[in-house]
């Protein structure tokens, strides 16, 4: 069964792992192999630790769990744009669960 819960700062490493895994699959041949093979894990960890350590009141993230194991996440910014409203900034699912 898939359950959902809000993302909290200690989830940064988990979110980074899912994000990196998703990008490796989706962006192979688009982003440099060096980045995808050697740099993406540290880059995404830094990004998510920074982002989740000081969230704004408009940030919202949800972690998807399959039988308790993280399998995907979404991250949005509420009211990002006056005309268009909220922005879905990230939506990633580990390949085996797509």
N, CA, C and O atoms as a CHARMM CRD file, in Angstrom:
* protein
*
  392
    1    1 UNK  N      0.82900  -1.16900   0.00000 PROA 1      0.00000
    2    1 UNK  CA     0.00000   0.00000   0.00000 PROA 1      0.00000
    3    1 UNK  C      0.88200   1.24400   0.00000 PROA 1      0.00000
    4    1 UNK  O      1.89700   1.30000   0.69500 PROA 1      0.00000
    5    2 UNK  N      0.48200   2.24400  -0.79100 PROA 2      0.00000
    6    2 UNK  CA     1.20900   3.51100  -0.83200 PROA 2      0.00000
    7    2 UNK  C      0.58100   4.46400   0.16900 PROA 2      0.00000
    8    2 UNK  O     -0.63500   4.65000   0.20400 PROA 2      0.00000
    9    3 UNK  N      1.44700   5.06700   0.98900 PROA 3      0.00000
   10    3 UNK  CA     1.00700   6.09500   1.92900 PROA 3      0.00000
   11    3 UNK  C      1.81000   7.35500   1.63800 PROA 3      0.00000
   12    3 UNK  O      2.83000   7.31600   0.95000 PROA 3      0.00000
   13    4 UNK  N      1.33500   8.45800   2.16900 PROA 4      0.00000
   14    4 UNK  CA     1.96300   9.75000   1.91700 PROA 4      0.00000
   15    4 UNK  C      2.11800  10.49600   3.23700 PROA 4      0.00000
   16    4 UNK  O      1.29100  10.37900   4.14100 PROA 4      0.00000
   17    5 UNK  N      3.21100  11.27000   3.32300 PROA 5      0.00000
   18    5 UNK  CA     3.39800  12.14200   4.47400 PROA 5      0.00000
   19    5 UNK  C      4.19900  13.35600   4.04400 PROA 5      0.00000
   20    5 UNK  O      4.90400  13.33700   3.03400 PROA 5      0.00000
   21    6 UNK  N      4.07400  14.40700   4.83000 PROA 6      0.00000
   22    6 UNK  CA     4.81900  15.61800   4.53200 PROA 6      0.00000
   23    6 UNK  C      6.31800  15.38600   4.69200 PROA 6      0.00000
   24    6 UNK  O      6.75400  14.65400   5.57900 PROA 6      0.00000
   25    7 UNK  N      7.08700  16.01100   3.83300 PROA 7      0.00000
   26    7 UNK  CA     8.54200  15.94900   3.90800 PROA 7      0.00000
   27    7 UNK  C      9.01300  16.86100   5.04400 PROA 7      0.00000
   28    7 UNK  O      8.49600  17.96200   5.23000 PROA 7      0.00000
   29    8 UNK  N     10.00100  16.38000   5.79600 PROA 8      0.00000
   30    8 UNK  CA    10.63300  17.17600   6.85500 PROA 8      0.00000
   31    8 UNK  C     12.14300  17.21100   6.59600 PROA 8      0.00000
   32    8 UNK  O     12.66000  16.41000   5.81800 PROA 8      0.00000
   33    9 UNK  N     12.83600  18.12700   7.24000 PROA 9      0.00000
   34    9 UNK  CA    14.26900  18.33500   6.99500 PROA 9      0.00000
   35    9 UNK  C     15.10300  17.05100   7.04900 PROA 9      0.00000
   36    9 UNK  O     15.97800  16.88500   6.19900 PROA 9      0.00000
   37   10 UNK  N     14.88200  16.13500   7.99700 PROA 10     0.00000
   38   10 UNK  CA    15.69200  14.91500   8.01800 PROA 10     0.00000
   39   10 UNK  C     15.50900  14.00700   6.79500 PROA 10     0.00000
   40   10 UNK  O     16.26500  13.05100   6.61800 PROA 10     0.00000
   41   11 UNK  N     14.51000  14.29900   5.95000 PROA 11     0.00000
   42   11 UNK  CA    14.29400  13.51000   4.73000 PROA 11     0.00000
   43   11 UNK  C     15.21700  13.92700   3.58800 PROA 11     0.00000
   44   11 UNK  O     15.15900  13.32200   2.51700 PROA 11     0.00000
   45   12 UNK  N     16.05700  14.92700   3.77500 PROA 12     0.00000
   46   12 UNK  CA    16.86300  15.48000   2.67900 PROA 12     0.00000
   47   12 UNK  C     17.67900  14.41600   1.94300 PROA 12     0.00000
   48   12 UNK  O     17.71100  14.41400   0.71300 PROA 12     0.00000
   49   13 UNK  N     18.32900  13.52500   2.66300 PROA 13     0.00000
   50   13 UNK  CA    19.15500  12.49800   2.01900 PROA 13     0.00000
   51   13 UNK  C     18.29600  11.54000   1.20400 PROA 13     0.00000
   52   13 UNK  O     18.68400  11.14500   0.10500 PROA 13     0.00000
   53   14 UNK  N     17.14900  11.16600   1.72400 PROA 14     0.00000
   54   14 UNK  CA    16.22800  10.27100   1.01100 PROA 14     0.00000
   55   14 UNK  C     15.70200  10.93600  -0.24800 PROA 14     0.00000
   56   14 UNK  O     15.66900  10.32200  -1.31400 PROA 14     0.00000
   57   15 UNK  N     15.29200  12.18800  -0.12500 PROA 15     0.00000
   58   15 UNK  CA    14.77900  12.94600  -1.26300 PROA 15     0.00000
   59   15 UNK  C     15.87400  13.08300  -2.32200 PROA 15     0.00000
   60   15 UNK  O     15.61000  12.91400  -3.51300 PROA 15     0.00000
   61   16 UNK  N     17.08700  13.38500  -1.89800 PROA 16     0.00000
   62   16 UNK  CA    18.21400  13.52600  -2.82600 PROA 16     0.00000
   63   16 UNK  C     18.47600  12.23000  -3.57900 PROA 16     0.00000
   64   16 UNK  O     18.75200  12.25600  -4.77800 PROA 16     0.00000
   65   17 UNK  N     18.39200  11.10000  -2.89300 PROA 17     0.00000
   66   17 UNK  CA    18.63200   9.80000  -3.53800 PROA 17     0.00000
   67   17 UNK  C     17.58200   9.52900  -4.60400 PROA 17     0.00000
   68   17 UNK  O     17.91500   9.10100  -5.70900 PROA 17     0.00000
   69   18 UNK  N     16.31900   9.77400  -4.28200 PROA 18     0.00000
   70   18 UNK  CA    15.24500   9.56800  -5.26300 PROA 18     0.00000
   71   18 UNK  C     15.43000  10.51600  -6.45100 PROA 18     0.00000
   72   18 UNK  O     15.28200  10.11000  -7.60300 PROA 18     0.00000
   73   19 UNK  N     15.75100  11.77000  -6.16700 PROA 19     0.00000
   74   19 UNK  CA    15.94500  12.76500  -7.21300 PROA 19     0.00000
   75   19 UNK  C     17.08600  12.34800  -8.14600 PROA 19     0.00000
   76   19 UNK  O     16.92900  12.38200  -9.36700 PROA 19     0.00000
   77   20 UNK  N     18.21700  11.95900  -7.58800 PROA 20     0.00000
   78   20 UNK  CA    19.36900  11.54900  -8.39000 PROA 20     0.00000
   79   20 UNK  C     19.05200  10.31100  -9.22700 PROA 20     0.00000
   80   20 UNK  O     19.41900  10.24400 -10.40000 PROA 20     0.00000
   81   21 UNK  N     18.38200   9.34600  -8.63700 PROA 21     0.00000
   82   21 UNK  CA    18.01100   8.13000  -9.36900 PROA 21     0.00000
   83   21 UNK  C     17.10200   8.46500 -10.54900 PROA 21     0.00000
   84   21 UNK  O     17.28300   7.94100 -11.64800 PROA 21     0.00000
   85   22 UNK  N     16.14400   9.32500 -10.32000 PROA 22     0.00000
   86   22 UNK  CA    15.22700   9.74400 -11.37500 PROA 22     0.00000
   87   22 UNK  C     15.96700  10.45700 -12.49900 PROA 22     0.00000
   88   22 UNK  O     15.74300  10.16600 -13.67400 PROA 22     0.00000
   89   23 UNK  N     16.84400  11.38400 -12.14500 PROA 23     0.00000
   90   23 UNK  CA    17.59300  12.12700 -13.16500 PROA 23     0.00000
   91   23 UNK  C     18.53800  11.23000 -13.95200 PROA 23     0.00000
   92   23 UNK  O     18.70500  11.42200 -15.15600 PROA 23     0.00000
   93   24 UNK  N     19.15800  10.25500 -13.29600 PROA 24     0.00000
   94   24 UNK  CA    20.05300   9.33700 -14.02900 PROA 24     0.00000
   95   24 UNK  C     19.29600   8.63600 -15.15100 PROA 24     0.00000
   96   24 UNK  O     19.81400   8.48200 -16.25700 PROA 24     0.00000
   97   25 UNK  N     18.09300   8.22200 -14.86500 PROA 25     0.00000
   98   25 UNK  CA    17.28500   7.51400 -15.85700 PROA 25     0.00000
   99   25 UNK  C     16.74700   8.46600 -16.92200 PROA 25     0.00000
  100   25 UNK  O     16.80200   8.16000 -18.11400 PROA 25     0.00000
  101   26 UNK  N     16.23600   9.60300 -16.50300 PROA 26     0.00000
  102   26 UNK  CA    15.55400  10.51400 -17.43000 PROA 26     0.00000
  103   26 UNK  C     16.50700  11.35800 -18.27200 PROA 26     0.00000
  104   26 UNK  O     16.19000  11.68600 -19.41600 PROA 26     0.00000
  105   27 UNK  N     17.66600  11.71200 -17.72600 PROA 27     0.00000
  106   27 UNK  CA    18.52100  12.68800 -18.39300 PROA 27     0.00000
  107   27 UNK  C     19.81200  12.12100 -18.96300 PROA 27     0.00000
  108   27 UNK  O     20.69500  12.88000 -19.36500 PROA 27     0.00000
  109   28 UNK  N     19.93500  10.79000 -19.00400 PROA 28     0.00000
  110   28 UNK  CA    21.10500  10.18200 -19.64000 PROA 28     0.00000
  111   28 UNK  C     21.10400  10.59200 -21.11800 PROA 28     0.00000
  112   28 UNK  O     20.10100  10.43300 -21.81300 PROA 28     0.00000
  113   29 UNK  N     22.23300  11.11700 -21.58500 PROA 29     0.00000
  114   29 UNK  CA    22.32400  11.59800 -22.95500 PROA 29     0.00000
  115   29 UNK  C     21.96300  13.07000 -23.08200 PROA 29     0.00000
  116   29 UNK  O     22.19300  13.67600 -24.12900 PROA 29     0.00000
  117   30 UNK  N     21.40100  13.65000 -22.03000 PROA 30     0.00000
  118   30 UNK  CA    21.06900  15.07300 -22.03000 PROA 30     0.00000
  119   30 UNK  C     22.03600  15.81900 -21.11600 PROA 30     0.00000
  120   30 UNK  O     22.62800  16.82200 -21.51600 PROA 30     0.00000
  121   31 UNK  N     22.19400  15.32700 -19.88900 PROA 31     0.00000
  122   31 UNK  CA    23.18000  15.88300 -18.96100 PROA 31     0.00000
  123   31 UNK  C     24.48300  15.10100 -19.11800 PROA 31     0.00000
  124   31 UNK  O     24.45000  13.94400 -19.53500 PROA 31     0.00000
  125   32 UNK  N     25.62200  15.70000 -18.79500 PROA 32     0.00000
  126   32 UNK  CA    26.91200  15.00900 -18.94800 PROA 32     0.00000
  127   32 UNK  C     26.98800  13.73400 -18.10700 PROA 32     0.00000
  128   32 UNK  O     26.54500  13.70800 -16.95900 PROA 32     0.00000
  129   33 UNK  N     27.55600  12.68100 -18.69200 PROA 33     0.00000
  130   33 UNK  CA    27.73200  11.42000 -17.96700 PROA 33     0.00000
  131   33 UNK  C     28.54500  11.61700 -16.69200 PROA 33     0.00000
  132   33 UNK  O     28.25300  10.99500 -15.67000 PROA 33     0.00000
  133   34 UNK  N     29.56100  12.47400 -16.74100 PROA 34     0.00000
  134   34 UNK  CA    30.39600  12.72300 -15.56200 PROA 34     0.00000
  135   34 UNK  C     29.52800  13.19900 -14.39600 PROA 34     0.00000
  136   34 UNK  O     29.68900  12.74300 -13.26500 PROA 34     0.00000
  137   35 UNK  N     28.61700  14.10800 -14.68200 PROA 35     0.00000
  138   35 UNK  CA    27.72000  14.60900 -13.64300 PROA 35     0.00000
  139   35 UNK  C     26.82000  13.49600 -13.12400 PROA 35     0.00000
  140   35 UNK  O     26.69900  13.30800 -11.91300 PROA 35     0.00000
  141   36 UNK  N     26.19200  12.76100 -14.02600 PROA 36     0.00000
  142   36 UNK  CA    25.25000  11.71000 -13.61900 PROA 36     0.00000
  143   36 UNK  C     25.94100  10.55000 -12.91200 PROA 36     0.00000
  144   36 UNK  O     25.35600   9.93100 -12.02300 PROA 36     0.00000
  145   37 UNK  N     27.16300  10.25300 -13.29300 PROA 37     0.00000
  146   37 UNK  CA    27.86600   9.10200 -12.72400 PROA 37     0.00000
  147   37 UNK  C     28.65600   9.41700 -11.45000 PROA 37     0.00000
  148   37 UNK  O     28.88800   8.53300 -10.62600 PROA 37     0.00000
  149   38 UNK  N     29.07000  10.68800 -11.29100 PROA 38     0.00000
  150   38 UNK  CA    29.99200  10.98100 -10.19300 PROA 38     0.00000
  151   38 UNK  C     29.61400  12.15800  -9.30700 PROA 38     0.00000
  152   38 UNK  O     30.06700  12.23200  -8.16500 PROA 38     0.00000
  153   39 UNK  N     28.80000  13.07400  -9.79900 PROA 39     0.00000
  154   39 UNK  CA    28.58100  14.31800  -9.06600 PROA 39     0.00000
  155   39 UNK  C     27.15500  14.52500  -8.57600 PROA 39     0.00000
  156   39 UNK  O     26.92200  15.30900  -7.65600 PROA 39     0.00000
  157   40 UNK  N     26.21900  13.84000  -9.17200 PROA 40     0.00000
  158   40 UNK  CA    24.81200  14.14500  -8.91100 PROA 40     0.00000
  159   40 UNK  C     24.39700  13.86300  -7.46200 PROA 40     0.00000
  160   40 UNK  O     23.60400  14.61800  -6.89900 PROA 40     0.00000
  161   41 UNK  N     24.91000  12.81000  -6.85800 PROA 41     0.00000
  162   41 UNK  CA    24.49700  12.47200  -5.49000 PROA 41     0.00000
  163   41 UNK  C     24.84300  13.60400  -4.52100 PROA 41     0.00000
  164   41 UNK  O     23.98500  14.04900  -3.75900 PROA 41     0.00000
  165   42 UNK  N     26.07900  14.06800  -4.54600 PROA 42     0.00000
  166   42 UNK  CA    26.49000  15.15400  -3.65300 PROA 42     0.00000
  167   42 UNK  C     25.74800  16.44600  -3.99100 PROA 42     0.00000
  168   42 UNK  O     25.35500  17.19100  -3.09300 PROA 42     0.00000
  169   43 UNK  N     25.55800  16.70900  -5.26600 PROA 43     0.00000
  170   43 UNK  CA    24.85100  17.91300  -5.68800 PROA 43     0.00000
  171   43 UNK  C     23.41700  17.92900  -5.17800 PROA 43     0.00000
  172   43 UNK  O     22.95800  18.93700  -4.64000 PROA 43     0.00000
  173   44 UNK  N     22.71900  16.83500  -5.34300 PROA 44     0.00000
  174   44 UNK  CA    21.31400  16.77300  -4.89800 PROA 44     0.00000
  175   44 UNK  C     21.21500  16.78300  -3.37200 PROA 44     0.00000
  176   44 UNK  O     20.28400  17.37300  -2.82600 PROA 44     0.00000
  177   45 UNK  N     22.15800  16.14000  -2.67100 PROA 45     0.00000
  178   45 UNK  CA    22.15700  16.19300  -1.19900 PROA 45     0.00000
  179   45 UNK  C     22.32500  17.62300  -0.71600 PROA 45     0.00000
  180   45 UNK  O     21.59800  18.07300   0.16900 PROA 45     0.00000
  181   46 UNK  N     23.28400  18.34000  -1.29700 PROA 46     0.00000
  182   46 UNK  CA    23.49800  19.73600  -0.92500 PROA 46     0.00000
  183   46 UNK  C     22.24400  20.55500  -1.20200 PROA 46     0.00000
  184   46 UNK  O     21.80200  21.33600  -0.36000 PROA 46     0.00000
  185   47 UNK  N     21.68500  20.37000  -2.37600 PROA 47     0.00000
  186   47 UNK  CA    20.47100  21.11100  -2.75200 PROA 47     0.00000
  187   47 UNK  C     19.34700  20.87000  -1.75500 PROA 47     0.00000
  188   47 UNK  O     18.76900  21.83000  -1.24600 PROA 47     0.00000
  189   48 UNK  N     19.02500  19.61800  -1.46400 PROA 48     0.00000
  190   48 UNK  CA    17.87500  19.31900  -0.60700 PROA 48     0.00000
  191   48 UNK  C     18.14600  19.63200   0.85900 PROA 48     0.00000
  192   48 UNK  O     17.23000  20.04000   1.57200 PROA 48     0.00000
  193   49 UNK  N     19.35900  19.45700   1.32000 PROA 49     0.00000
  194   49 UNK  CA    19.66100  19.85100   2.70400 PROA 49     0.00000
  195   49 UNK  C     19.45500  21.35000   2.88000 PROA 49     0.00000
  196   49 UNK  O     18.87900  21.79600   3.87200 PROA 49     0.00000
  197   50 UNK  N     19.93200  22.11600   1.91100 PROA 50     0.00000
  198   50 UNK  CA    19.77400  23.56400   1.96800 PROA 50     0.00000
  199   50 UNK  C     18.29000  23.94000   1.88900 PROA 50     0.00000
  200   50 UNK  O     17.80400  24.74900   2.68000 PROA 50     0.00000
  201   51 UNK  N     17.59500  23.36000   0.95200 PROA 51     0.00000
  202   51 UNK  CA    16.18900  23.73300   0.73900 PROA 51     0.00000
  203   51 UNK  C     15.30200  23.34300   1.92100 PROA 51     0.00000
  204   51 UNK  O     14.41300  24.10100   2.30900 PROA 51     0.00000
  205   52 UNK  N     15.54200  22.17700   2.48600 PROA 52     0.00000
  206   52 UNK  CA    14.69000  21.70600   3.58300 PROA 52     0.00000
  207   52 UNK  C     15.11300  22.24100   4.94600 PROA 52     0.00000
  208   52 UNK  O     14.34800  22.15500   5.90600 PROA 52     0.00000
  209   53 UNK  N     16.31600  22.78900   5.04100 PROA 53     0.00000
  210   53 UNK  CA    16.75600  23.32800   6.33500 PROA 53     0.00000
  211   53 UNK  C     16.11500  24.67600   6.63900 PROA 53     0.00000
  212   53 UNK  O     16.04800  25.08700   7.79700 PROA 53     0.00000
  213   54 UNK  N     15.64900  25.36000   5.61200 PROA 54     0.00000
  214   54 UNK  CA    15.03400  26.67700   5.81100 PROA 54     0.00000
  215   54 UNK  C     13.83400  26.84700   4.88100 PROA 54     0.00000
  216   54 UNK  O     13.82600  27.73700   4.03000 PROA 54     0.00000
  217   55 UNK  N     12.82400  25.99700   5.04300 PROA 55     0.00000
  218   55 UNK  CA    11.65700  26.10300   4.15100 PROA 55     0.00000
  219   55 UNK  C     10.87500  27.38400   4.43000 PROA 55     0.00000
  220   55 UNK  O     10.89000  27.90900   5.54400 PROA 55     0.00000
  221   56 UNK  N     10.20300  27.86600   3.41300 PROA 56     0.00000
  222   56 UNK  CA     9.31600  29.00100   3.59800 PROA 56     0.00000
  223   56 UNK  C      7.92200  28.47400   3.90500 PROA 56     0.00000
  224   56 UNK  O      7.66900  27.27500   3.79200 PROA 56     0.00000
  225   57 UNK  N      7.02800  29.35800   4.28800 PROA 57     0.00000
  226   57 UNK  CA     5.65400  28.93500   4.56800 PROA 57     0.00000
  227   57 UNK  C      4.93000  28.51300   3.29000 PROA 57     0.00000
  228   57 UNK  O      3.86100  27.90600   3.35900 PROA 57     0.00000
  229   58 UNK  N      5.49000  28.82300   2.14500 PROA 58     0.00000
  230   58 UNK  CA     4.87000  28.43700   0.86700 PROA 58     0.00000
  231   58 UNK  C      5.35500  27.08500   0.36100 PROA 58     0.00000
  232   58 UNK  O      4.72200  26.51000  -0.52500 PROA 58     0.00000
  233   59 UNK  N      6.45200  26.55800   0.89000 PROA 59     0.00000
  234   59 UNK  CA     6.99500  25.27200   0.44100 PROA 59     0.00000
  235   59 UNK  C      6.17600  24.11800   0.99500 PROA 59     0.00000
  236   59 UNK  O      5.79500  24.11600   2.16600 PROA 59     0.00000
  237   60 UNK  N      5.91200  23.13900   0.14200 PROA 60     0.00000
  238   60 UNK  CA     5.23200  21.93400   0.59500 PROA 60     0.00000
  239   60 UNK  C      5.79900  20.73800  -0.17400 PROA 60     0.00000
  240   60 UNK  O      5.91800  20.77000  -1.39900 PROA 60     0.00000
  241   61 UNK  N      6.13800  19.70700   0.55600 PROA 61     0.00000
  242   61 UNK  CA     6.64600  18.48200  -0.05200 PROA 61     0.00000
  243   61 UNK  C      5.94100  17.28600   0.53400 PROA 61     0.00000
  244   61 UNK  O      5.59800  17.26400   1.71600 PROA 61     0.00000
  245   62 UNK  N      5.72500  16.28600  -0.30600 PROA 62     0.00000
  246   62 UNK  CA     5.06200  15.05900   0.12200 PROA 62     0.00000
  247   62 UNK  C      5.92000  13.87800  -0.32000 PROA 62     0.00000
  248   62 UNK  O      6.35000  13.80800  -1.47100 PROA 62     0.00000
  249   63 UNK  N      6.16100  12.96300   0.59200 PROA 63     0.00000
  250   63 UNK  CA     6.93400  11.75700   0.34000 PROA 63     0.00000
  251   63 UNK  C      5.97000  10.59100   0.18200 PROA 63     0.00000
  252   63 UNK  O      5.07800  10.39800   1.00800 PROA 63     0.00000
  253   64 UNK  N      6.15400   9.81200  -0.88500 PROA 64     0.00000
  254   64 UNK  CA     5.34500   8.60500  -1.11000 PROA 64     0.00000
  255   64 UNK  C      6.11600   7.40200  -0.59100 PROA 64     0.00000
  256   64 UNK  O      7.30400   7.24500  -0.87200 PROA 64     0.00000
  257   65 UNK  N      5.42800   6.54900   0.17100 PROA 65     0.00000
  258   65 UNK  CA     6.04100   5.35900   0.76400 PROA 65     0.00000
  259   65 UNK  C      5.25200   4.12100   0.34600 PROA 65     0.00000
  260   65 UNK  O      4.03100   4.07800   0.49500 PROA 65     0.00000
  261   66 UNK  N      5.94100   3.12900  -0.17000 PROA 66     0.00000
  262   66 UNK  CA     5.33500   1.83900  -0.50300 PROA 66     0.00000
  263   66 UNK  C      5.71700   0.87100   0.59600 PROA 66     0.00000
  264   66 UNK  O      6.88500   0.50700   0.72900 PROA 66     0.00000
  265   67 UNK  N      4.74300   0.45400   1.38200 PROA 67     0.00000
  266   67 UNK  CA     5.00000  -0.43600   2.52300 PROA 67     0.00000
  267   67 UNK  C      6.11000   0.11800   3.41300 PROA 67     0.00000
  268   67 UNK  O      6.93900  -0.63600   3.92200 PROA 67     0.00000
  269   68 UNK  N      6.12200   1.42100   3.59400 PROA 68     0.00000
  270   68 UNK  CA     7.07400   2.08500   4.47800 PROA 68     0.00000
  271   68 UNK  C      8.37200   2.51300   3.82400 PROA 68     0.00000
  272   68 UNK  O      9.14500   3.25100   4.43500 PROA 68     0.00000
  273   69 UNK  N      8.64300   2.06900   2.58500 PROA 69     0.00000
  274   69 UNK  CA     9.88400   2.42800   1.90000 PROA 69     0.00000
  275   69 UNK  C      9.64200   3.61300   0.95800 PROA 69     0.00000
  276   69 UNK  O      8.66000   3.61000   0.21500 PROA 69     0.00000
  277   70 UNK  N     10.51500   4.62300   0.97400 PROA 70     0.00000
  278   70 UNK  CA    10.33900   5.78400   0.10400 PROA 70     0.00000
  279   70 UNK  C     10.43800   5.40200  -1.37700 PROA 70     0.00000
  280   70 UNK  O     11.38900   4.74200  -1.79300 PROA 70     0.00000
  281   71 UNK  N      9.44800   5.82400  -2.16400 PROA 71     0.00000
  282   71 UNK  CA     9.44300   5.49600  -3.58900 PROA 71     0.00000
  283   71 UNK  C      9.23900   6.71500  -4.48500 PROA 71     0.00000
  284   71 UNK  O      9.35200   6.60100  -5.70600 PROA 71     0.00000
  285   72 UNK  N      8.94400   7.86400  -3.91400 PROA 72     0.00000
  286   72 UNK  CA     8.74800   9.05000  -4.72900 PROA 72     0.00000
  287   72 UNK  C      8.45400  10.26300  -3.87000 PROA 72     0.00000
  288   72 UNK  O      8.22300  10.15400  -2.66600 PROA 72     0.00000
  289   73 UNK  N      8.46900  11.42900  -4.51500 PROA 73     0.00000
  290   73 UNK  CA     8.13300  12.64700  -3.79500 PROA 73     0.00000
  291   73 UNK  C      7.68800  13.73000  -4.76300 PROA 73     0.00000
  292   73 UNK  O      7.96100  13.67900  -5.96300 PROA 73     0.00000
  293   74 UNK  N      6.99600  14.70800  -4.20100 PROA 74     0.00000
  294   74 UNK  CA     6.68500  15.93600  -4.92400 PROA 74     0.00000
  295   74 UNK  C      7.04100  17.10200  -4.02700 PROA 74     0.00000
  296   74 UNK  O      6.98200  17.01600  -2.80000 PROA 74     0.00000
  297   75 UNK  N      7.41400  18.19400  -4.67300 PROA 75     0.00000
  298   75 UNK  CA     7.73300  19.40500  -3.93300 PROA 75     0.00000
  299   75 UNK  C      7.16100  20.57000  -4.71100 PROA 75     0.00000
  300   75 UNK  O      7.40700  20.70200  -5.91000 PROA 75     0.00000
  301   76 UNK  N      6.40600  21.40800  -4.04300 PROA 76     0.00000
  302   76 UNK  CA     5.74900  22.53800  -4.69800 PROA 76     0.00000
  303   76 UNK  C      5.94600  23.81200  -3.89700 PROA 76     0.00000
  304   76 UNK  O      6.28100  23.79000  -2.71200 PROA 76     0.00000
  305   77 UNK  N      5.72700  24.91700  -4.58500 PROA 77     0.00000
  306   77 UNK  CA     5.76800  26.23300  -3.94700 PROA 77     0.00000
  307   77 UNK  C      4.39300  26.85800  -4.16600 PROA 77     0.00000
  308   77 UNK  O      3.99600  27.14800  -5.29500 PROA 77     0.00000
  309   78 UNK  N      3.68000  27.05700  -3.06300 PROA 78     0.00000
  310   78 UNK  CA     2.34400  27.65300  -3.14100 PROA 78     0.00000
  311   78 UNK  C      2.43200  29.11800  -3.54100 PROA 78     0.00000
  312   78 UNK  O      3.34800  29.83700  -3.14000 PROA 78     0.00000
  313   79 UNK  N      1.46600  29.54200  -4.33700 PROA 79     0.00000
  314   79 UNK  CA     1.35100  30.95200  -4.73500 PROA 79     0.00000
  315   79 UNK  C      2.66200  31.50200  -5.29100 PROA 79     0.00000
  316   79 UNK  O      3.05600  32.62300  -4.97200 PROA 79     0.00000
  317   80 UNK  N      3.32400  30.71900  -6.11300 PROA 80     0.00000
  318   80 UNK  CA     4.61000  31.12800  -6.69500 PROA 80     0.00000
  319   80 UNK  C      4.43300  32.28900  -7.67500 PROA 80     0.00000
  320   80 UNK  O      5.30200  33.15400  -7.78200 PROA 80     0.00000
  321   81 UNK  N      3.33000  32.30300  -8.37300 PROA 81     0.00000
  322   81 UNK  CA     3.12000  33.30300  -9.41300 PROA 81     0.00000
  323   81 UNK  C      1.73100  33.90900  -9.24700 PROA 81     0.00000
  324   81 UNK  O      0.75500  33.19600  -9.01700 PROA 81     0.00000
  325   82 UNK  N      1.65400  35.21900  -9.36600 PROA 82     0.00000
  326   82 UNK  CA     0.36900  35.89800  -9.18300 PROA 82     0.00000
  327   82 UNK  C     -0.68000  35.42000 -10.18500 PROA 82     0.00000
  328   82 UNK  O     -1.85300  35.26700  -9.84200 PROA 82     0.00000
  329   83 UNK  N     -0.25200  35.18700 -11.41300 PROA 83     0.00000
  330   83 UNK  CA    -1.20000  34.75900 -12.45500 PROA 83     0.00000
  331   83 UNK  C     -1.45300  33.25500 -12.44300 PROA 83     0.00000
  332   83 UNK  O     -2.60200  32.81800 -12.51500 PROA 83     0.00000
  333   84 UNK  N     -0.37600  32.45400 -12.35100 PROA 84     0.00000
  334   84 UNK  CA    -0.47400  31.00300 -12.51400 PROA 84     0.00000
  335   84 UNK  C     -0.63500  30.24600 -11.20000 PROA 84     0.00000
  336   84 UNK  O     -1.00700  29.07300 -11.20700 PROA 84     0.00000
  337   85 UNK  N     -0.36700  30.88300 -10.10300 PROA 85     0.00000
  338   85 UNK  CA    -0.55600  30.22800  -8.80500 PROA 85     0.00000
  339   85 UNK  C      0.63700  29.39400  -8.38300 PROA 85     0.00000
  340   85 UNK  O      1.78600  29.81200  -8.52900 PROA 85     0.00000
  341   86 UNK  N      0.35500  28.21600  -7.85900 PROA 86     0.00000
  342   86 UNK  CA     1.39800  27.35000  -7.30200 PROA 86     0.00000
  343   86 UNK  C      2.23200  26.70100  -8.40700 PROA 86     0.00000
  344   86 UNK  O      1.78200  26.53800  -9.54100 PROA 86     0.00000
  345   87 UNK  N      3.47300  26.33300  -8.03400 PROA 87     0.00000
  346   87 UNK  CA     4.38100  25.69600  -8.97700 PROA 87     0.00000
  347   87 UNK  C      4.78200  24.32000  -8.44700 PROA 87     0.00000
  348   87 UNK  O      5.29700  24.20600  -7.33400 PROA 87     0.00000
  349   88 UNK  N      4.54800  23.29500  -9.23000 PROA 88     0.00000
  350   88 UNK  CA     5.05700  21.96600  -8.92700 PROA 88     0.00000
  351   88 UNK  C      6.50300  21.95200  -9.39400 PROA 88     0.00000
  352   88 UNK  O      6.76900  21.88400 -10.59300 PROA 88     0.00000
  353   89 UNK  N      7.42800  22.01400  -8.46100 PROA 89     0.00000
  354   89 UNK  CA     8.84500  22.16100  -8.77100 PROA 89     0.00000
  355   89 UNK  C      9.53300  20.82400  -9.01100 PROA 89     0.00000
  356   89 UNK  O     10.44600  20.74200  -9.83300 PROA 89     0.00000
  357   90 UNK  N      9.11600  19.78800  -8.31500 PROA 90     0.00000
  358   90 UNK  CA     9.72300  18.46500  -8.45700 PROA 90     0.00000
  359   90 UNK  C      8.65500  17.39300  -8.31600 PROA 90     0.00000
  360   90 UNK  O      7.76400  17.48700  -7.47200 PROA 90     0.00000
  361   91 UNK  N      8.76400  16.37100  -9.16200 PROA 91     0.00000
  362   91 UNK  CA     7.91300  15.18600  -9.08200 PROA 91     0.00000
  363   91 UNK  C      8.77800  14.03000  -9.56100 PROA 91     0.00000
  364   91 UNK  O      9.08000  13.92500 -10.75000 PROA 91     0.00000
  365   92 UNK  N      9.17700  13.16000  -8.63200 PROA 92     0.00000
  366   92 UNK  CA    10.09700  12.07000  -8.96900 PROA 92     0.00000
  367   92 UNK  C      9.62100  10.77600  -8.32100 PROA 92     0.00000
  368   92 UNK  O      9.16500  10.75300  -7.17800 PROA 92     0.00000
  369   93 UNK  N      9.74300   9.70800  -9.08900 PROA 93     0.00000
  370   93 UNK  CA     9.40200   8.36100  -8.61500 PROA 93     0.00000
  371   93 UNK  C     10.54600   7.44400  -9.00400 PROA 93     0.00000
  372   93 UNK  O     11.06600   7.54100 -10.11600 PROA 93     0.00000
  373   94 UNK  N     10.94400   6.56000  -8.11000 PROA 94     0.00000
  374   94 UNK  CA    12.01400   5.62000  -8.47500 PROA 94     0.00000
  375   94 UNK  C     11.51100   4.76900  -9.64100 PROA 94     0.00000
  376   94 UNK  O     10.33300   4.41400  -9.68700 PROA 94     0.00000
  377   95 UNK  N     12.39800   4.44100 -10.58400 PROA 95     0.00000
  378   95 UNK  CA    11.96200   3.77700 -11.82100 PROA 95     0.00000
  379   95 UNK  C     11.11600   2.52400 -11.61800 PROA 95     0.00000
  380   95 UNK  O     10.17500   2.29800 -12.37800 PROA 95     0.00000
  381   96 UNK  N     11.42000   1.72200 -10.63500 PROA 96     0.00000
  382   96 UNK  CA    10.67700   0.47500 -10.42200 PROA 96     0.00000
  383   96 UNK  C      9.21800   0.70200 -10.02100 PROA 96     0.00000
  384   96 UNK  O      8.42100  -0.23500 -10.05000 PROA 96     0.00000
  385   97 UNK  N      8.86700   1.91200  -9.65400 PROA 97     0.00000
  386   97 UNK  CA     7.51500   2.20300  -9.17500 PROA 97     0.00000
  387   97 UNK  C      6.72500   3.12300 -10.10200 PROA 97     0.00000
  388   97 UNK  O      5.64600   3.59500  -9.74300 PROA 97     0.00000
  389   98 UNK  N      7.25500   3.37300 -11.27500 PROA 98     0.00000
  390   98 UNK  CA     6.52000   4.21400 -12.22600 PROA 98     0.00000
  391   98 UNK  C      5.38200   3.42900 -12.84000 PROA 98     0.00000
  392   98 UNK  O      4.64100   3.96100 -13.66700 PROA 98     0.00000
